[in-house]
């Protein structure tokens, strides 16, 4: 018996799984077709409802900010030029747009698949990736940024989507329970630190760049699919120092390090452009701000590391796009933490 395509997660397909081709995405029942952006299925009452979308460099009016997305609907046939500019207005009567709007009205979650031609901050370099469930928060008719070839304005069917909480991105009750516990630990830690330092809640950014026990536990209970891919790509070799640790059986050991950390208050995405393959020592050095990386890949030493061997530049392989936005976030965060730089 094949996998059933339903609204929500597909059984056996974890968030973060990568697929080489659109056809593989379709075969996994994540999406209805191997070409169109919007997928739909028949609801219990015989109505079409949207169940998935693909972000793959579609239209110029699309926006991707990981936590929230602004998504443009579709039209039948060829409706855009090679730059993603629309040739004519869209209609709510078109099947795909109507199905996605009905999912909004019924409060159904939408699976989001990102392709390699999407926003480089979040997209895989040469594949498609299932990035979990989003809710549609708003639907509207908007005017495209660019007019039609004849100069007339173009109406677009526009959808705003927001990523569901981490608890909704896992598919087992055990993982959901662990995430709930970790969130409580994070909240308790922030509260204690605020009390110790006398820092009011509204001044915010008091969590240390994650050295908390909850982040260590996260690494133990669940190594994400994206981190596993990066570690396999480098075969366990540290991108900052070149060390490759192996066990007695010859298997390499390394850690997937998020440049902009996951969770509060940093809200970094769990995607390949935000992940490095590091040895445990370099992972800690990155997490505490002892080292940083410039936009050109140059390794910056920010504290005394006597006897430590580091590469002059971050090692980056062709199929790994480290995005400079995350490197800047990391540098600027620790620059603010430096003595005399304020909080």
N, C-alpha and C positions, 0 to 999 in steps of 0.2 A: 504494500500500500504506500502511495506517495505522500509527500508532505502536503498538508492542507494549507492553502492560503487563507488567512483570516485577518481581521482587524487586530492590530497590535503586534507583539513579537511572534515570530515564526518558530515553532518548536525545533530545537537543535541548531539554531542559527544565533550564536551569541553576538552581542554588540561588539563591534570592532573587527569582525571577520572581513577579510579582503577577498576580492574576486578579480580574476584576470580580465574577464570580458563581461559585457552587459548580458550576454546570453547565459553566463553562469549565475548572474543575479536573478534572472528570470527562472532558471531551473531550480534555484533555491526557494522559489515561491515568494521572494521579497517584493517582486514587481511583476505587473501583468504582462508587459511587453519588453522587448530588448531595444526599443528605440524612443518611445515617447517619454516625456518627463513625468506625467501624472498617471498613476495607476488607480484602477477602481475595481470593485467587485460588487456582487449582488448582496444586498442586505436581506434580512429575514422577511421583510415586507415586499421584496421584489424591486426595491429602489436601488439605484447605483450610488455607492458611497466611495469616496477616495480612501485609499489605504496606504499609499506610498508616493514619494516624489524623488526625483534624481536631481542633484545639483552638479552640473557638468558644463559650466560656462555657457548657460542658455541665453538669457536675455540681458540687455544692458540695464534694465530696471531691477534686476535681482540684487539682493544684498545678503551677505553671509557674515554673521558675527558670532558663530558657533552657538552661543546661548540663545540667540534669536535670529530669525531669517525673514527676509522680505522676498516673497516668491511671486513670480509672474505666471499667470495662467497660460493658456494655449489657444491655438486656432487650428482648424483643419487644413491640411496641406502645407505648402511652403509659406511660412508667414514671417520670415526674418531674412536679413542678408547675412553675409559672412562675418560681420562684426557684432551680430546679436541685436541689431536695430530692427524693430518691427516694421512690416510693410503696410499693415492695416490694423484697424481696431479689433479688439477681442469682444466676445459675447458671452453672457452668462448662460445662454441657451446651448452652448457647445457642451457636449457630454462630459468631457474631462473637468471643465470648470464647475459645472453644475454638481458633479459628484463630490468634488473637493469641498464645495460650499455646504453641501448637505452633511458632510462629516463634521464641519464646524458647527452646524445647527444641532447635531446630535451629540456633540462632545466627544467624538472619536479621535484617538491618537493617530498620528501619521508616522510611518517609518521613513527615515531620511537616509538616502544613499548618496554619498559624495563620490564624484569621479575625478580623474586626474586633470581635467581642464577647468576645475572649479577654482575658488579662491585659494591661492598658494599657501595661505596661513593655516588652512585646515585640510586641504585635499591630499590624498596619496599621490605619489609621484608617477605611478605607471599602472594604476589599477582602480577598482571601485571598492568602496568600503561601507559597510552597514554601520551607521552612527547612532542608532537608537530611535527612541520615540519622542516626538514633539507634539504639542497641542496647538491648534489653530486658535489664535487669540483675537484676530480681527480680520474681517473681509471687507473689501471696498472696491469701487470703481475709481481708478486714478488716471491721470494723464501721463503718458510716457515722457521721459526726459527729452526724446527726440521726435520730431514730426515725421509724418509719412513722406514718401518721395515727392508728393505734390505740394508739400508744405502744410498740409492740414494736421490738426492735433490727432493723436491716437489714444483711444481709450484702452486701458488694460485692466484685466481682472487680477486684483492683487490680494495676496494672503500674507498675514503676519503669523509666524510660528515661534513658539518658545519651547526650549528643551525641557522635558520633564525632569524632576529631581532624580538623583542617583538611585534612590530606592526603586524607581520605576524602570531603570535601565538594566536591571539584573533579573534573571529568570528563575531563581530558586529562592525558597523561603529562608534558607540558611544565610545566603548572601545578603538578603534584605535585612535580616536581623542584625548581622554583623555591621552593616553600614549604619543602622540606627544607633547601635552602641557606640560606634566611632564618632558619630556626630555629637552624641552626648558628651563623650570625652573631650572633644574639641571645645565645646561650649563651656564645660567646666574649667578647662585649662585657661581659656581666655578670661573667664570670670575671676579665677584666682590671681592671674597675672595683673589684671586691672586693680584688684584689691591691694596687692602687694605694692604696685607702683603708684597707686592713687590716681589712676587714669580713668576719667569718665568714659562710659560706653560710647558716647557720640563722637569721641576723638579717634575711635576706630582702630587703626592698623597697629595692633599690639602683638599679634601672633608672630612668632619667630618663623623665619623662612624655613620650611617645615622640618624641624628636628623633633617634633612632638612624637610621643609614643604611638599615637594613632596612625601617623604616617608610616612608622616602622612596621606596625601591624599590617597595614594595608599592603605593604610590599611582600609580607610573608603570606597573606591569605590569597592574594589575587594579583598575579603578574599579567597585565593587560595584553591583549592581542597585539596592539601597536608596539608595545615595548618588546615583546617577544620577537616581532619581525625585525626591529632595529638590532637587537642582540644577535640574531642569526645573520643579518647582513654583515656585521663586523666580526663574526665568528668569535665573539667574546673579547676582542681587542679594545682596550680603552682608547677613546678618541682624544683624551687629554694628555696621557702619558705613554701610551703605546703598550702598556703591560697587558699580557694575556695570561690570566690565571687558569690553571687546569687542575683537576683532581687526579687521584691515582688511576682512574679509568681513562684519563685523557680528555674528559669532557670539560669544556671551558666554563668558567663562572664569571658572570658580569651582572651589572644592574642597569635597568632602564631608568634614567634620571630625567625628570621633567624640568625643563629650564624655567618656565613659569609654572609654579606648583599648582597641583589640583586643589580643589576645596577652598574654603574661606580662609583669608579674604582675597586670595589671588585669582581664583577662578580660571586657572590655566586649562586649556583643552587637552584631552588625552589623544593626541594625534602625533604622527611621525615628525612633522616639522618642529615639534616642541619637545622631542625626546632625544637624549644622547645615550650611547652605550659607554658606560664608565666602570672602572674598577671600584670596589667599595671605598677606598681612600679618596679617590677623586670625586666620588659622589658626595661624600661628606664635605669635602673642600668646596664644592659648588654650592651645596645647601647652606653653608655658614658664611658664604661670601668671601672666602679666602682667595678664590680665583674667580675670574669672569672671562668672558670672551667678547672681543670687539666684533663689529659688523663684518670685517674682512677675515674673521677667523683667528686673529692673533690672540694668544692666550695672555691674559693680564693677571699678574700676581699682585694681590692686594694686602697680603700679610706675610709675615716671616714664615718661609717654608724651607728651613735649613735642611739640606740633604735630600731634598725632593727633586726628582727628575721630571720635568714637564716638556712637552713638545712646544716649539715656538708657535705652531699653528694647530688649530683643531683639525683632526683628520676627518674628512667628509668624502664619502663615496658617491659616485655619480647618481645613484638612485635614491639618495637621501637629501632632501631639501630642508636644511635647517633655516628657519625663517628669522631674519634679523629683528623682527618685532619682539620676539621672546628674549633674544639676547639683550636687547635694549632694556626691556622690563627688568631683567635680572640685574644689570649694571646699575640702573637708576635706583632700584630698590636699595641696594647696598650702599650706594653713594649717599642716600638720605640717612642711612644708619650710621655713617661714619661720624666720629667725634667732631663737633662744631658745625655739623650740617643740619641740625634739627631733627625732629622725629619723622 
